[in-house]
Amino acid sequence: YINATVYGLVVANLSVVYAVVTGTRIIAGDEEAGRLDLTLALPISRTSFALQRFAALLVSMLAISLGLLFLMAAAAGPAELEGISIADFGAMHVHLWFFAAFFGALAFSVGAATGKRAAAIGVAVGVAVLGFAANGVLRQIEGLEWIENWSPYDWLNGGRPLENGLLLDDLLIMSGLVLVFVTIGIFVFNRRDIDV
């Protein structure tokens, strides 16, 4: 129940919402609000600006993940969650942090490349919906069983880190994609004109 409902549904989807909204605001939100050109007039490179803002997103997601970790660990006794140790919860929350970072990086990348919040939100939410469907409904269709392995929700919880600990393959996939998205976003951001 904890694995499927709390982490597979509620916490996962709330993490996606937070990561997408915050990742979108990093560049696209400020650009659409007309604040980005003033910020970029300061003596700081675009790369440094973008990396610092994305790092702030990662730190905020870490704080949320740690807060939820402590909450779940404290509730484990009263809720009679025998068999789930603090290390098990810790492994789940490491996966949760990388999962949120994946969606934050995707929203950041599209927002940095386009300067449009709608595009960033649309792409990131589209990937989330498709990933959720691939992890649930689409994998049950004959011939589409393979699609589950391409779902961020499978990378989060498919190997059951709450039971099995850290799954390095899934963490490497998510961290690699975060690096790719951030690199592409910054590359395009550095080369495009900012709307004033």
C-alpha positions as CSV (number, residue, x, y, z in Angstrom):
1,Y,0.0,0.0,0.0
2,I,2.7,2.5,1.0
3,N,4.7,1.6,-2.2
4,A,1.8,1.8,-4.6
5,T,-0.4,4.5,-3.2
6,V,1.9,6.9,-1.2
7,Y,5.0,6.7,-3.4
8,G,3.7,5.5,-6.7
9,L,0.7,7.8,-6.9
10,V,0.3,10.7,-4.4
11,V,3.9,11.7,-3.6
12,A,5.1,10.9,-7.2
13,N,2.5,13.2,-8.8
14,L,2.9,16.0,-6.3
15,S,6.7,15.8,-6.9
16,V,6.0,16.1,-10.7
17,V,3.8,19.2,-10.1
18,Y,6.3,20.9,-7.9
19,A,9.3,20.1,-10.2
20,V,7.5,21.2,-13.4
21,V,6.1,24.4,-12.0
22,T,9.4,25.4,-10.4
23,G,11.6,24.2,-13.3
24,T,9.4,26.2,-15.7
25,R,9.8,29.4,-13.6
26,I,13.6,29.3,-13.6
27,I,14.0,31.0,-17.0
28,A,10.7,31.0,-18.9
29,G,8.7,32.4,-16.0
30,D,11.0,35.3,-15.6
31,E,11.2,35.9,-19.3
32,E,7.5,36.0,-19.8
33,A,7.2,38.3,-16.8
34,G,9.7,40.7,-18.3
35,R,12.3,40.3,-15.5
36,L,14.9,38.2,-17.3
37,D,16.5,40.9,-19.4
38,L,17.2,43.0,-16.3
39,T,18.7,40.0,-14.4
40,L,20.9,39.2,-17.4
41,A,22.2,42.8,-17.5
42,L,24.0,42.0,-14.2
43,P,27.7,40.9,-14.5
44,I,26.9,37.1,-14.5
45,S,27.0,34.7,-17.4
46,R,23.9,33.1,-18.7
47,T,25.4,29.7,-17.9
48,S,26.1,30.6,-14.3
49,F,22.7,32.2,-13.8
50,A,20.9,29.1,-15.2
51,L,23.0,26.7,-13.2
52,Q,22.5,28.6,-9.9
53,R,18.8,28.7,-10.4
54,F,18.6,25.0,-11.3
55,A,20.8,24.2,-8.3
56,A,18.3,26.1,-6.1
57,L,15.5,23.9,-7.5
58,L,17.5,20.8,-6.6
59,V,18.2,22.0,-3.1
60,S,14.5,22.8,-2.6
61,M,13.5,19.4,-3.8
62,L,16.1,17.9,-1.4
63,A,14.6,19.8,1.5
64,I,11.1,18.6,0.6
65,S,12.3,15.0,0.2
66,L,14.1,15.0,3.5
67,G,11.1,16.5,5.3
68,L,8.9,13.8,3.9
69,L,11.5,11.2,4.8
70,F,11.5,12.3,8.4
71,L,7.7,12.4,8.4
72,M,7.4,8.9,7.1
73,A,10.0,7.5,9.5
74,A,8.2,9.1,12.4
75,A,4.9,7.7,11.3
76,A,6.2,4.2,10.7
77,G,5.8,3.2,14.3
78,P,2.3,4.5,15.0
79,A,1.2,3.3,11.6
80,E,2.6,-0.1,12.3
81,L,4.8,-0.3,9.2
82,E,6.9,-3.1,10.4
83,G,9.7,-4.2,8.1
84,I,10.3,-0.8,6.6
85,S,13.5,0.6,8.0
86,I,14.9,4.2,7.8
87,A,17.3,2.9,5.2
88,D,14.4,1.6,3.1
89,F,12.7,4.9,3.4
90,G,16.0,6.6,2.5
91,A,16.4,4.6,-0.6
92,M,12.9,5.4,-1.7
93,H,13.5,9.1,-1.1
94,V,16.8,9.1,-3.1
95,H,14.8,7.7,-6.0
96,L,12.1,10.3,-5.4
97,W,14.6,13.1,-5.5
98,F,16.1,12.0,-8.8
99,F,12.6,11.5,-10.2
100,A,11.6,15.0,-9.4
101,A,15.0,16.3,-10.7
102,F,14.2,14.6,-14.0
103,F,10.9,16.4,-14.4
104,G,12.4,19.7,-13.1
105,A,15.3,19.4,-15.6
106,L,12.9,18.7,-18.5
107,A,10.7,21.7,-17.7
108,F,13.9,23.8,-17.2
109,S,15.3,22.7,-20.6
110,V,12.2,23.4,-22.6
111,G,11.7,26.7,-20.8
112,A,15.3,27.8,-21.3
113,A,15.2,26.8,-25.0
114,T,11.8,28.4,-25.8
115,G,11.2,31.1,-23.2
116,K,7.6,29.9,-23.0
117,R,6.1,28.6,-19.8
118,A,3.2,26.9,-21.7
119,A,5.7,24.9,-23.9
120,A,7.7,23.8,-20.8
121,I,4.7,22.8,-18.8
122,G,3.1,21.1,-21.8
123,V,6.1,19.0,-22.7
124,A,6.9,18.0,-19.1
125,V,3.2,17.2,-18.2
126,G,2.9,15.3,-21.5
127,V,5.9,13.2,-20.6
128,A,4.5,12.6,-17.1
129,V,1.1,11.6,-18.4
130,L,2.6,9.3,-21.0
131,G,5.0,7.8,-18.4
132,F,2.2,7.2,-15.9
133,A,0.1,5.5,-18.6
134,A,3.1,3.4,-19.8
135,N,3.7,2.3,-16.2
136,G,0.0,1.3,-15.7
137,V,-2.3,0.8,-18.6
138,L,-0.1,0.7,-21.8
139,R,2.1,-2.1,-20.4
140,Q,-0.9,-4.4,-20.3
141,I,-1.5,-4.2,-24.0
142,E,-0.1,-7.1,-25.9
143,G,3.1,-6.0,-27.7
144,L,3.6,-2.9,-25.6
145,E,5.0,-4.6,-22.5
146,W,8.4,-3.1,-23.2
147,I,7.1,0.5,-22.8
148,E,7.1,0.2,-19.0
149,N,10.9,0.3,-19.0
150,W,10.8,3.8,-20.7
151,S,8.6,5.3,-18.0
152,P,10.0,7.7,-15.3
153,Y,7.5,6.1,-12.9
154,D,9.1,2.8,-13.5
155,W,12.5,4.3,-12.8
156,L,11.1,5.7,-9.6
157,N,9.3,2.7,-8.2
158,G,9.4,-0.2,-10.7
159,G,12.3,-2.0,-8.8
160,R,10.7,-1.3,-5.5
161,P,13.5,0.6,-3.7
162,L,11.4,0.7,-0.6
163,E,11.9,-3.1,-0.4
164,N,15.1,-3.6,-2.4
165,G,17.2,-0.5,-1.6
166,L,18.9,1.7,-4.2
167,L,18.7,0.6,-7.8
168,L,21.7,2.1,-9.5
169,D,20.4,1.4,-13.1
170,D,17.4,3.6,-12.5
171,L,19.3,6.3,-10.7
172,L,21.9,6.4,-13.6
173,I,19.2,6.8,-16.2
174,M,17.5,9.6,-14.3
175,S,20.7,11.4,-13.4
176,G,22.0,11.0,-17.0
177,L,18.8,12.5,-18.4
178,V,19.0,15.4,-15.9
179,L,22.5,16.2,-17.1
180,V,21.5,16.0,-20.8
181,F,18.4,18.2,-20.3
182,V,20.3,20.8,-18.4
183,T,23.1,20.9,-20.9
184,I,20.8,21.2,-23.8
185,G,18.7,23.9,-22.1
186,I,21.8,26.0,-21.2
187,F,23.3,25.5,-24.7
188,V,20.2,26.8,-26.4
189,F,19.6,29.5,-23.8
190,N,23.1,30.9,-24.4
191,R,22.5,31.2,-28.2
192,R,19.0,32.8,-28.4
193,D,17.8,36.3,-28.1
194,I,15.8,37.2,-25.1
195,D,12.4,38.8,-25.7
196,V,12.1,42.1,-24.0
